[in-house]
Amino acid sequence: MRYPPVFLSICLISFFLHNKAIAQDSLPAIPSKYLQVQKTAVSDSSFEPKSYPYNRNRVGWLIAGNTAVYAGSITGLSIMWYANYPRSSFHFFDDNDEWLQVDKTGHTFTAYLISRTSAEMWRWAGLSRKKRIWIGGLSGVAYQSIIEVLDGFSAEYGFSMGDFTANILGSAAYISQELAWDEQKIKIKFSALPHRYSSDDLEKRADKIFGKSNTERLLKDYNHQTYWLSANMHSLFHIDNWPAWLNISIGYGASGMFGGRSNIARDDQGNIIFDRSDIPRLRQWYLSPDVDFSKIKTRKKGVKVLLFILDSFKFPAPTLELSNGKIKGHFIYF
């Protein structure tokens, strides 16, 4: 993990939706008589997304926009990030045992979010069902895999097969559900809160590896990030009296991590400069209700965009946590 995946996700989704809004304002509105609602045998048609007729102008806008953000972000990373580290010949790097795999979960989430966002844009442009599923769905793994290649030429890092596999899983999670159900019955979501540590040595260590600002901590501190599988029980099991918007979610996170593999840090000469091996590094599992914002009906375009963004984040709710063999409850967990 060389970059915070959540930060990348937020940047991309913001650009995509902004690009969509610009294109929407630049084109004449499509009469409602041309808009059709997709039908499936097992889903509630009240909540199904609209399909649009093919629109060449919208396709052109999206091709240009995606190309620009793709090329621009890769170029920016090459100049601003990788230029700070020595280059090398292409090589691999095994970081599968770092950060209790929270970083890998972040890669899965990022690929899923990019795939979901991209596919919705292509739906809006009027691409056929399978084309927008495959083109949009593969966007997540394609984008992040280029970054892995850049890592492969960095002397400090290397191409991570673990990251690459996590990227594939994220895109596959989107594609498989769309092909099977025409909807995302199980969404991958994210939650986090910036955190300050109680002791001076932990706070200084966190400043060094996670950043000093609340924004940096929110995006980089794996100790306070949680990734969720949020399942819509109404859609999955066709429970008539179950609220369509109410999901059940399972979360994963970890705590006590002040280094990739251990809580001991050394300087360039091998001297120990930080040692908090007394702090256990713990995996944490969560069970909590959630809100499926895609099931909230509205005709307002701005509200729809907002709900789409909110559907990438776990709704704060009462939560059960299993960690270190013990179960405890949270009145509200973010």
C-alpha positions as CSV (number, residue, x, y, z in Angstrom):
1,M,0.0,0.0,0.0
2,R,1.7,3.2,-1.2
3,Y,-1.2,5.6,-1.3
4,P,-4.5,5.9,0.7
5,P,-7.1,4.1,-1.3
6,V,-10.0,6.0,0.3
7,F,-8.5,9.3,-0.8
8,L,-8.2,8.1,-4.4
9,S,-11.8,6.8,-4.3
10,I,-13.2,10.2,-3.1
11,C,-11.2,12.1,-5.7
12,L,-12.3,9.9,-8.5
13,I,-16.0,9.7,-7.6
14,S,-16.0,13.5,-7.1
15,F,-14.5,14.1,-10.5
16,F,-16.8,11.6,-12.2
17,L,-20.0,13.0,-10.8
18,H,-18.8,16.6,-11.5
19,N,-18.0,15.6,-15.1
20,K,-21.5,14.0,-15.3
21,A,-23.1,17.2,-14.1
22,I,-21.2,19.3,-16.6
23,A,-22.2,17.1,-19.4
24,Q,-25.8,17.0,-18.2
25,D,-26.1,20.8,-18.2
26,S,-24.5,21.0,-21.7
27,L,-27.0,18.7,-23.4
28,P,-30.7,19.0,-24.0
29,A,-32.9,17.1,-21.5
30,I,-34.2,13.8,-22.8
31,P,-38.0,13.7,-22.8
32,S,-39.4,11.4,-20.1
33,K,-41.2,9.3,-22.7
34,Y,-37.8,8.0,-23.9
35,L,-36.7,6.9,-20.4
36,Q,-37.5,3.3,-19.5
37,V,-37.3,1.4,-16.2
38,Q,-35.4,-1.8,-16.2
39,K,-37.4,-4.9,-15.1
40,T,-36.2,-8.0,-13.3
41,A,-38.1,-10.8,-11.9
42,V,-36.8,-10.7,-8.4
43,S,-36.3,-6.9,-7.7
44,D,-38.6,-4.2,-6.6
45,S,-39.3,-2.0,-9.6
46,S,-39.9,1.0,-7.4
47,F,-36.2,1.3,-6.7
48,E,-34.7,0.2,-10.0
49,P,-32.3,2.6,-11.8
50,K,-33.4,4.1,-15.1
51,S,-31.9,3.1,-18.4
52,Y,-31.2,5.7,-21.0
53,P,-31.1,5.7,-24.8
54,Y,-27.7,5.7,-26.4
55,N,-26.4,9.3,-26.5
56,R,-23.2,9.9,-28.6
57,N,-22.5,13.2,-27.0
58,R,-22.6,11.8,-23.5
59,V,-20.4,8.9,-24.6
60,G,-17.9,11.5,-26.0
61,W,-18.0,13.5,-22.8
62,L,-17.3,10.4,-20.7
63,I,-14.5,9.2,-22.9
64,A,-12.8,12.6,-22.7
65,G,-13.4,13.0,-19.0
66,N,-12.2,9.5,-18.1
67,T,-9.2,9.8,-20.3
68,A,-8.3,13.2,-18.8
69,V,-8.6,12.0,-15.1
70,Y,-6.9,8.8,-15.9
71,A,-3.9,10.3,-17.7
72,G,-3.8,13.3,-15.4
73,S,-3.8,11.3,-12.1
74,I,-1.2,8.8,-13.4
75,T,1.0,11.7,-14.6
76,G,0.5,13.5,-11.3
77,L,1.4,10.4,-9.2
78,S,4.6,9.9,-11.3
79,I,5.7,13.5,-10.8
80,M,4.6,14.3,-7.3
81,W,4.9,10.9,-5.6
82,Y,7.2,8.5,-7.4
83,A,9.7,11.3,-8.3
84,N,10.6,11.5,-4.6
85,Y,11.9,7.9,-4.6
86,P,14.7,6.3,-6.7
87,R,13.6,4.3,-9.7
88,S,14.7,0.7,-10.4
89,S,14.0,-2.1,-12.8
90,F,10.6,-3.8,-12.5
91,H,10.3,-6.0,-9.5
92,F,7.8,-7.5,-7.1
93,F,7.2,-6.7,-3.5
94,D,5.5,-9.0,-0.9
95,D,3.5,-6.9,1.6
96,N,0.7,-9.4,2.3
97,D,1.6,-9.5,6.0
98,E,1.4,-5.7,6.5
99,W,-1.3,-3.8,8.4
100,L,-3.2,-7.0,9.2
101,Q,-4.5,-6.8,5.6
102,V,-6.6,-3.6,6.3
103,D,-4.8,-2.0,3.3
104,K,-5.7,-4.9,1.1
105,T,-9.4,-4.4,2.1
106,G,-9.0,-0.8,1.2
107,H,-7.8,-1.8,-2.3
108,T,-10.9,-4.0,-2.7
109,F,-13.2,-1.1,-1.7
110,T,-11.5,1.3,-4.0
111,A,-11.7,-0.9,-7.0
112,Y,-15.3,-1.6,-6.2
113,L,-16.2,2.0,-5.9
114,I,-14.5,3.0,-9.1
115,S,-16.2,0.2,-10.9
116,R,-19.6,1.1,-9.6
117,T,-19.2,4.8,-10.3
118,S,-17.9,4.2,-13.8
119,A,-20.6,1.7,-14.7
120,E,-23.3,4.2,-13.6
121,M,-21.8,6.8,-15.9
122,W,-22.0,4.5,-18.8
123,R,-25.6,3.6,-18.0
124,W,-26.3,7.4,-18.1
125,A,-24.6,7.5,-21.6
126,G,-26.9,4.8,-22.8
127,L,-24.5,1.8,-23.2
128,S,-26.1,-1.6,-23.4
129,R,-26.3,-3.6,-20.2
130,K,-23.3,-5.9,-20.7
131,K,-21.1,-3.2,-22.2
132,R,-21.5,-0.8,-19.3
133,I,-21.1,-3.7,-16.8
134,W,-17.8,-4.8,-18.3
135,I,-16.4,-1.5,-19.3
136,G,-17.4,0.2,-16.0
137,G,-16.6,-2.9,-13.9
138,L,-13.1,-3.4,-15.2
139,S,-12.3,0.3,-14.7
140,G,-11.4,-0.3,-11.0
141,V,-8.9,-3.0,-11.5
142,A,-7.5,-1.3,-14.6
143,Y,-6.9,2.0,-13.0
144,Q,-5.3,0.6,-9.8
145,S,-3.2,-2.0,-11.7
146,I,-1.4,0.9,-13.6
147,I,-0.5,2.2,-10.2
148,E,0.9,-1.2,-9.2
149,V,3.0,-1.1,-12.3
150,L,4.4,2.3,-11.3
151,D,5.2,0.7,-7.9
152,G,7.0,-2.0,-9.7
153,F,9.5,0.5,-11.0
154,S,10.0,2.2,-7.6
155,A,13.1,1.1,-5.7
156,E,11.3,1.7,-2.4
157,Y,8.3,-0.5,-3.2
158,G,7.5,-3.0,-6.0
159,F,4.5,-4.6,-7.7
160,S,2.4,-6.2,-5.1
161,M,0.5,-9.3,-6.1
162,G,-1.6,-8.9,-2.9
163,D,-2.7,-5.4,-4.0
164,F,-3.4,-6.6,-7.5
165,T,-5.5,-9.5,-6.2
166,A,-7.5,-7.2,-4.0
167,N,-8.1,-4.9,-7.0
168,I,-9.5,-7.8,-9.0
169,L,-11.8,-8.8,-6.1
170,G,-13.2,-5.3,-5.9
171,S,-14.1,-5.2,-9.6
172,A,-15.3,-8.8,-9.5
173,A,-17.7,-8.0,-6.6
174,Y,-19.4,-5.4,-8.8
175,I,-19.4,-7.3,-12.1
176,S,-20.7,-10.6,-10.7
177,Q,-23.6,-9.0,-8.9
178,E,-24.7,-6.9,-11.9
179,L,-24.5,-10.0,-14.2
180,A,-26.4,-12.1,-11.8
181,W,-29.0,-9.6,-10.3
182,D,-28.8,-6.3,-12.3
183,E,-28.2,-4.6,-8.9
184,Q,-25.8,-4.5,-6.0
185,K,-27.4,-6.5,-3.3
186,I,-24.2,-6.5,-1.3
187,K,-22.3,-3.2,-1.3
188,I,-18.8,-2.6,-0.1
189,K,-18.7,0.4,2.2
190,F,-16.2,2.4,4.3
191,S,-16.3,4.2,7.6
192,A,-13.7,6.1,9.7
193,L,-13.1,8.8,12.2
194,P,-9.8,10.8,12.7
195,H,-8.2,9.9,16.0
196,R,-5.7,11.3,18.5
197,Y,-3.6,9.1,20.7
198,S,-3.2,9.5,24.4
199,S,0.5,9.3,24.9
200,D,3.2,11.5,23.3
201,D,5.2,8.7,21.8
202,L,2.2,7.2,20.0
203,E,1.1,10.7,18.8
204,K,4.6,11.4,17.4
205,R,4.7,8.0,15.7
206,A,1.2,8.6,14.2
207,D,2.3,12.0,13.0
208,K,5.2,10.4,11.1
209,I,3.3,7.5,9.5
210,F,-0.3,8.7,9.3
211,G,0.1,12.5,9.0
212,K,-0.6,15.4,11.4
213,S,-3.9,16.8,10.1
214,N,-7.3,15.2,10.8
215,T,-7.8,14.8,7.1
216,E,-4.6,12.8,6.7
217,R,-5.4,10.7,9.8
218,L,-8.9,10.0,8.4
219,L,-7.4,8.7,5.1
220,K,-4.2,7.0,6.3
221,D,-4.7,5.7,9.8
222,Y,-5.6,2.0,9.3
223,N,-6.3,1.7,13.1
224,H,-9.5,3.7,12.6
225,Q,-10.7,2.5,9.2
226,T,-13.5,-0.1,8.9
227,Y,-14.6,-1.8,5.7
228,W,-18.1,-3.3,5.4
229,L,-20.1,-5.8,3.4
230,S,-23.6,-4.3,3.6
231,A,-26.3,-6.7,2.5
232,N,-29.8,-5.8,1.5
233,M,-31.9,-8.5,3.2
234,H,-35.1,-7.4,1.3
235,S,-33.5,-8.0,-2.1
236,L,-31.5,-11.1,-1.1
237,F,-34.2,-13.1,0.6
238,H,-37.4,-11.3,-0.7
239,I,-38.7,-10.7,2.8
240,D,-41.9,-8.7,2.2
241,N,-42.2,-7.2,5.6
242,W,-38.5,-6.2,5.8
243,P,-37.8,-2.5,5.1
244,A,-36.3,-2.2,1.6
245,W,-33.8,0.4,2.9
246,L,-32.5,-1.6,5.9
247,N,-29.3,-3.5,5.4
248,I,-27.3,-5.8,7.7
249,S,-23.5,-5.2,7.5
250,I,-20.4,-7.1,8.6
251,G,-17.3,-4.9,9.1
252,Y,-13.6,-5.5,9.4
253,G,-10.8,-3.4,10.9
254,A,-7.8,-3.6,13.1
255,S,-6.1,-1.7,15.9
256,G,-2.8,-1.3,17.7
257,M,-0.8,-0.9,14.5
258,F,2.2,1.5,14.5
259,G,4.1,0.0,11.6
260,G,3.4,-2.3,8.7
261,R,4.6,-5.5,10.3
262,S,5.4,-4.6,13.9
263,N,5.3,-1.8,16.4
264,I,9.1,-1.5,16.3
265,A,10.8,1.1,14.1
266,R,14.6,1.5,13.3
267,D,16.6,4.3,11.8
268,D,18.9,3.9,8.8
269,Q,21.7,2.6,11.0
270,G,19.4,-0.1,12.5
271,N,19.0,1.5,15.9
272,I,15.6,1.2,17.5
273,I,13.9,4.6,17.6
274,F,10.4,3.4,18.5
275,D,9.3,0.3,20.4
276,R,5.7,-0.3,21.5
277,S,5.7,-4.1,21.1
278,D,3.6,-4.1,24.3
279,I,0.6,-2.9,22.3
280,P,-1.3,-5.9,20.8
281,R,-2.1,-5.7,17.1
282,L,-5.8,-6.9,17.0
283,R,-8.2,-7.8,14.2
284,Q,-11.8,-6.5,14.8
285,W,-15.1,-7.7,13.4
286,Y,-18.3,-5.8,13.5
287,L,-22.1,-6.5,13.1
288,S,-24.4,-3.5,12.5
289,P,-27.5,-2.3,10.7
290,D,-27.0,0.0,7.8
291,V,-29.0,2.2,5.4
292,D,-29.3,1.4,1.7
293,F,-29.6,4.9,0.2
294,S,-30.3,3.5,-3.2
295,K,-33.7,2.4,-1.9
296,I,-34.8,6.0,-1.0
297,K,-37.1,7.3,-3.8
298,T,-36.6,10.8,-5.1
299,R,-37.0,12.6,-8.4
300,K,-34.4,15.3,-7.7
301,K,-31.1,14.8,-9.6
302,G,-29.0,16.5,-6.9
303,V,-30.5,14.3,-4.2
304,K,-29.8,11.2,-6.3
305,V,-26.2,12.1,-6.7
306,L,-25.9,12.7,-2.9
307,L,-27.6,9.4,-2.2
308,F,-25.2,7.6,-4.5
309,I,-22.2,9.1,-2.7
310,L,-23.7,8.3,0.7
311,D,-24.1,4.7,-0.4
312,S,-20.3,4.3,-0.3
313,F,-20.2,5.0,3.4
314,K,-21.5,3.0,6.3
315,F,-24.3,4.8,8.2
316,P,-23.4,5.3,11.9
317,A,-25.5,2.8,14.0
318,P,-25.4,0.6,17.1
319,T,-22.7,-2.1,16.6
320,L,-21.4,-5.3,18.1
321,E,-17.6,-5.7,18.0
322,L,-15.7,-9.0,18.3
323,S,-12.0,-8.5,19.1
324,N,-9.4,-10.5,21.1
325,G,-12.0,-13.2,21.8
326,K,-14.4,-10.7,23.5
327,I,-17.7,-9.1,22.4
328,K,-18.6,-5.5,23.2
329,G,-21.2,-3.1,22.1
330,H,-21.1,0.4,20.7
331,F,-24.1,2.7,21.0
332,I,-23.0,4.4,17.8
333,Y,-20.1,3.3,15.7
334,F,-18.6,5.2,12.7
